[in-house]
Amino acid sequence: MRFIMKFTRKPLHAVLFVALLGSLCAPLTAQERDRTFVGYGRLLTNDLLGDGHDRWQTGSLQTSRVWAPHRPDIVPTRFGDMIEFRLNAQVTAPWDLTRDAFGDRKFGTALTFGVHTHFQPNHWEYILGLETSILGKKNGLETIQSTIHDLVGADQLSQFVTKNQIKSQVLLGGVAEASRDFDFSDRLRMVPFAELRFGMESLVRFGADINIGHIAKRDFAIRDAVTGFKYATVIHPEQGTSFILGADTAFVQNSAFLPSDGWAQLTNIRHRVRAGVLHKGKRIDWFYGATWLSPEFDQQASGQIVGSLRIDLKF
């Protein structure tokens, strides 16, 4: 079964997407008095913050804005009460941006817009979302990356890499996730989860996160698509330090970043292992995490380590 839905070739999928999007957004009008903006979150990821190279999963930025009713529990019990709007900008690249050679993954960019609802009718928290991904030159990310590389003196894309990048296309997709918190003490919590994703990439993923420390238990957090780290959007005032560990395995059917007619053959099983530190202080909150990503295509000689960063100043 092929999960990728192409906007330009399957208009019925576009109609379904709009209908489902409307079902998620309808409560915004029906319950406008009960819902308010509750938080904003973001996470910057780059391999220069990890192993110091500039290739493969080279960079991403994911941000979220959340609206929810006024109630003491963060995650509502009903589908559609909490709405999250998500934006993800992602760049993948070959090992050497200046070479004119085949055999590595192609340069690719994707700008993904999503609307998601979070609800917890029992001990399990569920996430259902719809996404639209714009791939290729038309999303503007290549120009942004070129400008940043020019400012910092990094390598620019060769004409060969630019010409042979992932083609421009619009893909519709979705994501579903289920997770549950297990508190072993006031300083140790484990959260196993399962995720289904289709669209730009189609995969099933299973994993778990561990939080060691007394802070961030009441924060409402969103999972980053590239690393699996969760970043807070509803942040409770507190001070201290926590350590975050996590790992997961994905079974991948297809990926628009690694098309079947490309130079690199998709690896069907991926692993991620991550570790991070979250600190909340009087004047500044910060998070840094490192994630090891296993090879995503058969020709990839090794895995890579990417770094993720978030800094919040308090005034």
Sequence and secondary structure as in RCSB ss.txt:
>XXXX:A:sequence
MRFIMKFTRKPLHAVLFVALLGSLCAPLTAQERDRTFVGYGRLLTNDLLGDGHDRWQTGSLQTSRVWAPHRPDIV
PTRFGDMIEFRLNAQVTAPWDLTRDAFGDRKFGTALTFGVHTHFQPNHWEYILGLETSILGKKNGLETIQSTIHD
LVGADQLSQFVTKNQIKSQVLLGGVAEASRDFDFSDRLRMVPFAELRFGMESLVRFGADINIGHIAKRDFAIRDA
VTGFKYATVIHPEQGTSFILGADTAFVQNSAFLPSDGWAQLTNIRHRVRAGVLHKGKRIDWFYGATWLSPEFDQQ
ASGQIVGSLRIDLKF
>XXXX:A:secstr
    EETTT HHHHHHHHHHHHHHHHHHHHTGGGEEEEEEEEEEEEGGGTTS   EEEEEEEEEEEEEES SSSS
 SSTTSEEEEEEEEEEEE S TT   SSS   EEEEEEEEEEEE SSSEEEEEEEEEEEESGGGSHHHHHHHHHH
HHT     HHHHHTS   EEEEEEEEEEEE EEEETTEEEEEEEEEEESSEEEEEEEEEEEESSSSSS EEEE T
TT  EEEEE     EEEEEEEEEEEEEEEETTS TTSSS B SEEEEEEEEEEEE SSEEEEEEEEEE  SBTT 
 S EEEEEEEEEE  
